């Protein structure tokens, strides 16, 4: 039993070493460029941005548009 527990612990530790964790940040604004820049400002320093994407969202009865943009990094 001790051996199995030791092997399981070693596998968990080794499984997390050296793995790059990707991340993303999403921000919303009434202007697409502003929403994109806000999302980009949340990327941790030194991380490489791999993509940005935006969706438009109609809000209210007046047909105004809001933008939700996501920046993804490695």
LUMKE-49228 format. One record per atom (N, C-alpha, C, O): x, z, y. Coordinates in steps of 0.02 Angstrom, whole numbers, plus 32768, in hexadecimal, padded with zeros to 4 digits. Layout:
XZY
...
# end
This chain:
802A80007FC4
800080008000
802C8000803F
801D7FDD806F
80628028803D
808F802C8077
80AF7FE88085
80B87FD480BE
80C07FC4804F
80E07F838056
80B07F528077
80C47F2C80A3
80737F518061
80417F24807D
80357F3280C7
80317F0480F0
80317F7280D8
80287F86811E
80637F718149
805B7F598181
80A07F79812E
80DD7F658152
80DE7F19815C
80F07F028192
80CC7EF48128
80CB7EAB812E
80977E938160
80A37E658186
805D7EB28160
80277EA0818E
803D7EAF81D6
80307E878203
805D7EE881E1
80757EF98224
80AA7EC8823A
80A97EB18274
80D97EB7820F
810E7E878220
80F07E438231
81077E228260
80BE7E2D820B
809E7DEC8218
807C7DEC825C
80807DBA8280
805C7E23826E
803A7E2682B0
806D7E2482E8
80637E01831A
80A47E4882E1
80D87E4A8315
80F97E06831C
81027DEC8353
810C7DE982E4
812E7DA882E6
80FE7D7182FD
81147D40831C
80BF7D7882EF
808E7D468303
80857D42834E
806F7D0F8367
80947D788372
808A7D7883BA
80CA7D6A83E1
80C77D5F841E
81027D6983C0
81427D5D83E3
814D7D1283EE
81417CEA83C2
81647D028429
81767CBD8437
813C7C8E8440
81467C518444
81007CA68444
80C67C7B844D
80B57C788497
80B07CAB84B9
80AD7C3B84B0
809A7C3384F6
804E7C3A84FB
80297C1A84D6
80387C648527
7FF07C6F8530
7FD87C46856B
7FF27C4D85A3
7FA77C1D8560
7F8A7BF58596
7F567C2085BA
7F3C7C50859F
7F497C0D85F7
7F177C31861E
7EF27C03864B
7F027BC88652
7EBF7C1E866B
7E997BF6869B
7E7A7C2486D0
7E717C6086C4
7E6C7C078708
7E4B7C2B873F
7E157BFE875B
7E207BC28764
7DDB7C1A8768
7DA37BF58783
7D8C7C1487C4
7D857C5187CA
7D817BE987F6
7D6A7BFF8838
7D337BD18850
7D2F7B97883A
7D097BEB887C
7CD17BC48895
7CD27BC388E1
7CE47BF48901
7CBE7B8A88FE
7CBA7B838947
7C8B7B4A8958
7C787B23892C
7C797B458997
7C4C7B1089AE
7C727ACD89B7
7C527A9989C0
7CB47ACE89B4
7CDD7A9389BC
7D097A8D897D
7D287ABE8968
7D0D7A52895F
7D337A498921
7D7D7A58892A
7D9C7A7788FF
7D9A7A418962
7DE17A4D896E
7DF07A988975
7E227AB1895C
7DC47ABB8998
7DCC7B0389A0
7DC87B26895D
7DF17B52894E
7D977B148934
7D8F7B3388F2
7DCD7B2688C6
7DE47B5288A2
7DE77AE988C8
7E237AD888A2
7E5E7B0188BA
7E837B1D8891
7E687B0588FB
7EA07B2B8916
7E9B7B768905
7ECD7B9688F8
7E5E7B908906
7E547BD788F3
7E667BE288AA
7E867C14889A
7E527BB4887F
7E637BBB8838
7EAF7BB6882E
7ECC7BDC8808
7ECE7B868850
7F177B7E884A
7F3C7BBB8864
7F727BCB884B
7F207BDD8895
7F427C1988B0
7F427C53887E
7F687C838886
7F197C4F884A
7F157C838816
7F467C7887DD
7F4D7CA387B1
7F687C3E87DC
7F977C2F87A6
7FD47C5D87B0
7FF17C5F87E6
7FE97C80877B
80237CAC8781
80627C858794
806C7C4C877F
808B7CA587BD
80C97C8487D4
80F47C728798
80FD7C998769
810F7C358799
813A7C1D8764
81167BF9872C
81377BDC8700
80D47BF9872C
80AE7BD786F8
80A17B8E870D
809A7B7F8748
809F7B6386DB
80957B1B86E8
804B7B0B86E1
802C7B1786AD
802E7AEF8716
7FE87ADA8716
7FE37A9C86EA
80067A6B86F4
7FB57A9F86B9
7FAC7A66868C
7F707A3C869E
7F6E7A00868E
7F3E7A5986C0
7F057A3186D5
7EDA7A578707
7EDD7A95870C
7EB47A31872C
7E807A4D8758
7E417A25874B
7E4379E9873E
7E087A478751
7DC87A248749
7D947A478774
7D997A838781
7D637A218789
7D2D7A3C87B3
7CEA7A23879B
7CE479EB8780
7CB87A4C87A5
7C737A37879A
7C4C7A4687DA
7C5B7A7687FE
7C1B7A1D87E9
7BF17A298823
7BB17A4A880D
7B967A3C87D8
7B997A788837
7B5E7A9F8827
7B2F7A9A8862
7B417AAE889A
7AF37A818857
7AC17A80888D
7AA37AC58893
7A8D7AE48862
7AA27ADE88D1
7A887B2288DC
7A4E7B1F890D
7A4F7AF7893C
7A1E7B498903
79E67B4E8932
79B97B128932
79C47AE1890D
79867B16895B
79567AE08960
796E7AAA8990
79527A738990
79A07AB989B8
79B87A8989EA
79E77A5589CE
79FC7A2889F3
79F97A5B898F
7A257A298971
7A6E7A318983
7A947A02897D
7A827A6D899A
7AC97A7889A9
7AF07A788967
7AD67A888932
7B307A67896D
7B5B7A638932
7B937A968938
7BB37A9D896C
7B9D7AB98901
7BD57AE888FA
7C027ACB88C3
7BEB7AA68898
7C427ADC88C5
7C717AC28894
7C917AFC886F
7CA67B2D888D
7C957AF5882D
7CB87B268803
7CF37B0287E5
7CEB7AD487BC
7D307B1787F8
7D6D7AF687E2
7D987B2587B8
7D9B7B6187C5
7DB87B088785
7DE27B2F8758
7E277B118757
7E2F7AD48752
7E597B3C875B
7E9F7B298753
7EB67B478710
7EAC7B828704
7ED67B1F86E7
7EEE7B3586A6
7F3A7B3086A6
7F577B0186C0
7F5A7B628688
7FA37B638684
7FBA7B73863E
7F957B8D8614
7FFB7B648632
801B7B7285F1
802E7BBA85EF
804A7BD185BC
# end
